[in-house]
Amino acid sequence: MVYVDRRAGSAELWPLLTQRQIPAELTTLDYGDCCLSGHGPEGEILIGIERKTIRDLASSLTSGRLSGHQIPGLVATYGYRWLLVEGSWRADADGNATVPGFRKGRGATGWDRLGLKAAALEGYLLTVTLRAGIHVQRTYSIQESADWIGSLHRWWTSRKWADHRAHLALHQPEPDSRLWVAPNTVQKVAACLPGIGAEKSLAVSRHFKSVLELALADEKAWQQVDGIGKGIAARVTRIVQQGD
């Protein structure tokens, strides 16, 4: 269930979520515009979302409400937090942050200044991410925001934390997130073996220093690798030395 604050600035998300078949309920939240519970690394955990249009964000920075009240509340209340920043903006020739301007009866009227520099806005979002531990997500409309909240809900509720393993795909050029270093050749070879995969390949690469050492290892040597028992050791030895 996604819980949506019933007050202005949040409540307009509720019909969009229900239209997308996302379970949503209006309530009153102390902090954040939406929240949900999901499968965290140590059990159920609360996830909070603070939604700001670009104009709202600029106003909050000027007044100090975001940093002085809303962000501390998010950090204290939720295990994972997002600042959802909605709308288009860009820097003008003088470095000012600007947003598309609209006037009643006239439609689009160019770009309006927000009253702060674009670099200051970007710097603030980086500080929120790196120092406050709040993820920043950009969207360009409330419809896109509803789509993103639906994706967030599915990620947190569709499977257990340990079952999210796409980041461990060793054929990708991204580094192994557990070490933040690229997997070496031994780890890549080990990951292809039955019963090893991404989870045990790191331990294999720490035990065997080369592919040759891995290939010549007997069952007893394989059993010395953390997490590998007699069954896997026998299977791996047969595959490596005799083929499929």
GIWORA-V83285 format. One line per field, one symbol per residue. phi: phi as a letter, one per 40 degrees, with the letter a starting at -180 (. if undefined). A space follows every 10 residues. Layout:
phi->???
This chain:
phi->.bcbcccdgb dccdcccccc gccaacabbc bgcaaabacc cbhcacbbbb cbcdcccccc cccgccccbc cdcccccbcb bbbcbbhcaa ccccgccbbd cbbdgbgcbg bbccgacccc cccccccdcc bbgbcbbcbb accccccccc ccccccbcac dcccbdcccc ccccccccbf bccccccccc ccccgcgccc cccccccbca cccccccccc cccccdgbbc ccdcccdccc cbgc
